[in-house]
């Protein structure tokens, strides 16, 4: 077992949680603006976001492999 602290946010958890919420709000606003500008149907937007989320997840997981670490 690792001796590392499993707390993702560390000592500044409240500040990190507020920042996380703020970033979520900003992202929501930008996605809503994009959907309006591109006339994206409300029914398809969640599927697009899911696809994007999976793509980002795969990219993050591949980083150590691409850099030779891991």
Secondary structure as a PSIPRED ss2 file (coil, helix, strand):
# PSIPRED VFORMAT (PSIPRED V4.0)

   1 X C   1.000  0.000  0.000
   2 X C   1.000  0.000  0.000
   3 X C   1.000  0.000  0.000
   4 X C   1.000  0.000  0.000
   5 X C   1.000  0.000  0.000
   6 X C   1.000  0.000  0.000
   7 X C   1.000  0.000  0.000
   8 X C   1.000  0.000  0.000
   9 X C   1.000  0.000  0.000
  10 X H   0.000  1.000  0.000
  11 X H   0.000  1.000  0.000
  12 X H   0.000  1.000  0.000
  13 X H   0.000  1.000  0.000
  14 X H   0.000  1.000  0.000
  15 X H   0.000  1.000  0.000
  16 X H   0.000  1.000  0.000
  17 X H   0.000  1.000  0.000
  18 X H   0.000  1.000  0.000
  19 X H   0.000  1.000  0.000
  20 X H   0.000  1.000  0.000
  21 X H   0.000  1.000  0.000
  22 X H   0.000  1.000  0.000
  23 X H   0.000  1.000  0.000
  24 X H   0.000  1.000  0.000
  25 X H   0.000  1.000  0.000
  26 X H   0.000  1.000  0.000
  27 X H   0.000  1.000  0.000
  28 X H   0.000  1.000  0.000
  29 X H   0.000  1.000  0.000
  30 X H   0.000  1.000  0.000
  31 X H   0.000  1.000  0.000
  32 X H   0.000  1.000  0.000
  33 X H   0.000  1.000  0.000
  34 X H   0.000  1.000  0.000
  35 X H   0.000  1.000  0.000
  36 X H   0.000  1.000  0.000
  37 X H   0.000  1.000  0.000
  38 X C   1.000  0.000  0.000
  39 X C   1.000  0.000  0.000
  40 X C   1.000  0.000  0.000
  41 X C   1.000  0.000  0.000
  42 X H   0.000  1.000  0.000
  43 X H   0.000  1.000  0.000
  44 X H   0.000  1.000  0.000
  45 X H   0.000  1.000  0.000
  46 X H   0.000  1.000  0.000
  47 X H   0.000  1.000  0.000
  48 X H   0.000  1.000  0.000
  49 X H   0.000  1.000  0.000
  50 X H   0.000  1.000  0.000
  51 X H   0.000  1.000  0.000
  52 X H   0.000  1.000  0.000
  53 X H   0.000  1.000  0.000
  54 X H   0.000  1.000  0.000
  55 X H   0.000  1.000  0.000
  56 X H   0.000  1.000  0.000
  57 X H   0.000  1.000  0.000
  58 X H   0.000  1.000  0.000
  59 X H   0.000  1.000  0.000
  60 X H   0.000  1.000  0.000
  61 X H   0.000  1.000  0.000
  62 X H   0.000  1.000  0.000
  63 X H   0.000  1.000  0.000
  64 X H   0.000  1.000  0.000
  65 X H   0.000  1.000  0.000
  66 X H   0.000  1.000  0.000
  67 X H   0.000  1.000  0.000
  68 X C   1.000  0.000  0.000
  69 X C   1.000  0.000  0.000
  70 X C   1.000  0.000  0.000
